[in-house]
Amino acid sequence: MMGLEVDGEPVLLVNIDNHIYAYSDICPHQKSRLSEGNLADKILRCGRHHWEFDVCSGSGVNPRNACLKLFPIRVDGEDILVDIDDVGTSRVDVDGENER
């Protein structure tokens, strides 16, 4: 798990089973950095107020009605290209396919 900025946008990159997910690095609860939280068993926990998210789908675990903002990515050799202009709340299924 790694937090970084892309053109001024805070982005969280997570590598789960060699699949990379990119989300906004801002918790939807109180806008703290998710990269300052913990990742265990594919569950991301915000370090500030312990909201939890499934990093493979972006769906809220606690609370269930929360979701992360997903950024589309493309891997080009060793580069990870993040499309910050296409922010959405789409989900990514377990196979890595986008659902809208």
ChimeraX commands (.cxc) that place a marker at each C-alpha (Angstrom):
marker #1 position 0.00,0.00,0.00 radius 0.5
marker #1 position 1.38,3.36,-1.00 radius 0.5
marker #1 position 0.08,6.91,-0.91 radius 0.5
marker #1 position 1.29,9.42,-3.49 radius 0.5
marker #1 position 0.13,12.46,-5.42 radius 0.5
marker #1 position -0.64,12.54,-9.14 radius 0.5
marker #1 position -0.96,16.09,-10.46 radius 0.5
marker #1 position -1.89,17.24,-6.96 radius 0.5
marker #1 position -4.49,14.49,-6.44 radius 0.5
marker #1 position -3.86,12.16,-3.47 radius 0.5
marker #1 position -3.86,8.56,-4.74 radius 0.5
marker #1 position -3.64,5.28,-2.86 radius 0.5
marker #1 position -2.09,2.34,-4.73 radius 0.5
marker #1 position -2.71,-1.16,-3.41 radius 0.5
marker #1 position -1.24,-4.38,-4.81 radius 0.5
marker #1 position -3.32,-7.44,-3.97 radius 0.5
marker #1 position -2.31,-10.75,-5.54 radius 0.5
marker #1 position -0.43,-8.89,-8.31 radius 0.5
marker #1 position -3.46,-6.78,-9.19 radius 0.5
marker #1 position -3.08,-3.04,-8.66 radius 0.5
marker #1 position -5.96,-0.90,-7.46 radius 0.5
marker #1 position -5.89,2.91,-7.36 radius 0.5
marker #1 position -8.25,4.83,-5.11 radius 0.5
marker #1 position -8.49,8.36,-3.83 radius 0.5
marker #1 position -6.24,8.55,-0.75 radius 0.5
marker #1 position -8.98,10.42,1.10 radius 0.5
marker #1 position -11.36,8.65,3.48 radius 0.5
marker #1 position -14.96,9.61,2.64 radius 0.5
marker #1 position -15.71,9.98,6.35 radius 0.5
marker #1 position -13.49,12.83,7.55 radius 0.5
marker #1 position -11.03,13.26,4.69 radius 0.5
marker #1 position -7.98,11.73,6.39 radius 0.5
marker #1 position -5.33,9.89,4.36 radius 0.5
marker #1 position -6.17,6.22,3.92 radius 0.5
marker #1 position -2.48,5.48,3.35 radius 0.5
marker #1 position -1.94,6.27,7.03 radius 0.5
marker #1 position -4.24,3.40,7.98 radius 0.5
marker #1 position -3.72,-0.37,7.99 radius 0.5
marker #1 position -4.20,-3.08,5.38 radius 0.5
marker #1 position -4.87,-6.64,6.57 radius 0.5
marker #1 position -6.51,-9.51,4.69 radius 0.5
marker #1 position -7.67,-7.20,1.86 radius 0.5
marker #1 position -9.40,-4.89,4.34 radius 0.5
marker #1 position -8.22,-1.30,4.50 radius 0.5
marker #1 position -8.87,0.44,7.82 radius 0.5
marker #1 position -8.72,4.21,8.07 radius 0.5
marker #1 position -6.29,5.18,10.81 radius 0.5
marker #1 position -8.44,8.02,12.08 radius 0.5
marker #1 position -11.90,6.61,12.81 radius 0.5
marker #1 position -11.51,2.97,11.73 radius 0.5
marker #1 position -13.84,2.93,8.73 radius 0.5
marker #1 position -13.09,-0.23,6.75 radius 0.5
marker #1 position -13.12,-0.96,3.01 radius 0.5
marker #1 position -12.64,-4.04,0.83 radius 0.5
marker #1 position -9.70,-2.98,-1.35 radius 0.5
marker #1 position -10.65,-5.39,-4.14 radius 0.5
marker #1 position -14.09,-3.86,-4.65 radius 0.5
marker #1 position -13.89,-0.42,-3.02 radius 0.5
marker #1 position -17.02,-1.29,-1.04 radius 0.5
marker #1 position -17.47,-0.32,2.56 radius 0.5
marker #1 position -17.20,-3.02,5.19 radius 0.5
marker #1 position -17.84,-0.70,8.13 radius 0.5
marker #1 position -20.07,1.12,7.33 radius 0.5
marker #1 position -21.46,-0.89,4.44 radius 0.5
marker #1 position -22.92,2.15,2.63 radius 0.5
marker #1 position -19.50,3.78,2.15 radius 0.5
marker #1 position -17.34,3.34,-0.95 radius 0.5
marker #1 position -13.97,4.45,-2.21 radius 0.5
marker #1 position -13.38,6.58,-5.31 radius 0.5
marker #1 position -11.74,4.39,-7.93 radius 0.5
marker #1 position -9.19,5.59,-10.49 radius 0.5
marker #1 position -8.65,3.52,-13.65 radius 0.5
marker #1 position -5.06,2.37,-14.09 radius 0.5
marker #1 position -2.94,0.92,-16.85 radius 0.5
marker #1 position 0.37,-0.83,-16.37 radius 0.5
marker #1 position 2.93,0.03,-19.05 radius 0.5
marker #1 position 6.12,-1.91,-18.43 radius 0.5
marker #1 position 7.24,-0.85,-14.95 radius 0.5
marker #1 position 5.04,2.27,-14.94 radius 0.5
marker #1 position 1.61,2.49,-13.35 radius 0.5
marker #1 position -0.51,5.06,-15.17 radius 0.5
marker #1 position -3.39,6.47,-13.13 radius 0.5
marker #1 position -6.23,8.29,-14.90 radius 0.5
marker #1 position -7.16,10.91,-12.29 radius 0.5
marker #1 position -9.56,12.60,-14.70 radius 0.5
marker #1 position -11.89,9.59,-14.63 radius 0.5
marker #1 position -12.82,9.48,-10.94 radius 0.5
marker #1 position -15.76,7.27,-10.21 radius 0.5
marker #1 position -17.35,5.19,-7.56 radius 0.5
marker #1 position -17.39,2.16,-9.80 radius 0.5
marker #1 position -16.58,-1.17,-8.29 radius 0.5
marker #1 position -13.89,-3.60,-9.38 radius 0.5
marker #1 position -14.91,-7.24,-9.16 radius 0.5
marker #1 position -12.61,-9.97,-7.92 radius 0.5
marker #1 position -11.33,-10.69,-11.44 radius 0.5
marker #1 position -10.31,-7.07,-11.89 radius 0.5
marker #1 position -13.04,-6.17,-14.36 radius 0.5
marker #1 position -14.63,-2.74,-13.98 radius 0.5
marker #1 position -18.30,-2.57,-13.20 radius 0.5
marker #1 position -20.24,0.68,-13.65 radius 0.5
marker link #1:1,2 radius 0.2
marker link #1:2,3 radius 0.2
marker link #1:3,4 radius 0.2
marker link #1:4,5 radius 0.2
marker link #1:5,6 radius 0.2
marker link #1:6,7 radius 0.2
marker link #1:7,8 radius 0.2
marker link #1:8,9 radius 0.2
marker link #1:9,10 radius 0.2
marker link #1:10,11 radius 0.2
marker link #1:11,12 radius 0.2
marker link #1:12,13 radius 0.2
marker link #1:13,14 radius 0.2
marker link #1:14,15 radius 0.2
marker link #1:15,16 radius 0.2
marker link #1:16,17 radius 0.2
marker link #1:17,18 radius 0.2
marker link #1:18,19 radius 0.2
marker link #1:19,20 radius 0.2
marker link #1:20,21 radius 0.2
marker link #1:21,22 radius 0.2
marker link #1:22,23 radius 0.2
marker link #1:23,24 radius 0.2
marker link #1:24,25 radius 0.2
marker link #1:25,26 radius 0.2
marker link #1:26,27 radius 0.2
marker link #1:27,28 radius 0.2
marker link #1:28,29 radius 0.2
marker link #1:29,30 radius 0.2
marker link #1:30,31 radius 0.2
marker link #1:31,32 radius 0.2
marker link #1:32,33 radius 0.2
marker link #1:33,34 radius 0.2
marker link #1:34,35 radius 0.2
marker link #1:35,36 radius 0.2
marker link #1:36,37 radius 0.2
marker link #1:37,38 radius 0.2
marker link #1:38,39 radius 0.2
marker link #1:39,40 radius 0.2
marker link #1:40,41 radius 0.2
marker link #1:41,42 radius 0.2
marker link #1:42,43 radius 0.2
marker link #1:43,44 radius 0.2
marker link #1:44,45 radius 0.2
marker link #1:45,46 radius 0.2
marker link #1:46,47 radius 0.2
marker link #1:47,48 radius 0.2
marker link #1:48,49 radius 0.2
marker link #1:49,50 radius 0.2
marker link #1:50,51 radius 0.2
marker link #1:51,52 radius 0.2
marker link #1:52,53 radius 0.2
marker link #1:53,54 radius 0.2
marker link #1:54,55 radius 0.2
marker link #1:55,56 radius 0.2
marker link #1:56,57 radius 0.2
marker link #1:57,58 radius 0.2
marker link #1:58,59 radius 0.2
marker link #1:59,60 radius 0.2
marker link #1:60,61 radius 0.2
marker link #1:61,62 radius 0.2
marker link #1:62,63 radius 0.2
marker link #1:63,64 radius 0.2
marker link #1:64,65 radius 0.2
marker link #1:65,66 radius 0.2
marker link #1:66,67 radius 0.2
marker link #1:67,68 radius 0.2
marker link #1:68,69 radius 0.2
marker link #1:69,70 radius 0.2
marker link #1:70,71 radius 0.2
marker link #1:71,72 radius 0.2
marker link #1:72,73 radius 0.2
marker link #1:73,74 radius 0.2
marker link #1:74,75 radius 0.2
marker link #1:75,76 radius 0.2
marker link #1:76,77 radius 0.2
marker link #1:77,78 radius 0.2
marker link #1:78,79 radius 0.2
marker link #1:79,80 radius 0.2
marker link #1:80,81 radius 0.2
marker link #1:81,82 radius 0.2
marker link #1:82,83 radius 0.2
marker link #1:83,84 radius 0.2
marker link #1:84,85 radius 0.2
marker link #1:85,86 radius 0.2
marker link #1:86,87 radius 0.2
marker link #1:87,88 radius 0.2
marker link #1:88,89 radius 0.2
marker link #1:89,90 radius 0.2
marker link #1:90,91 radius 0.2
marker link #1:91,92 radius 0.2
marker link #1:92,93 radius 0.2
marker link #1:93,94 radius 0.2
marker link #1:94,95 radius 0.2
marker link #1:95,96 radius 0.2
marker link #1:96,97 radius 0.2
marker link #1:97,98 radius 0.2
marker link #1:98,99 radius 0.2
marker link #1:99,100 radius 0.2
view
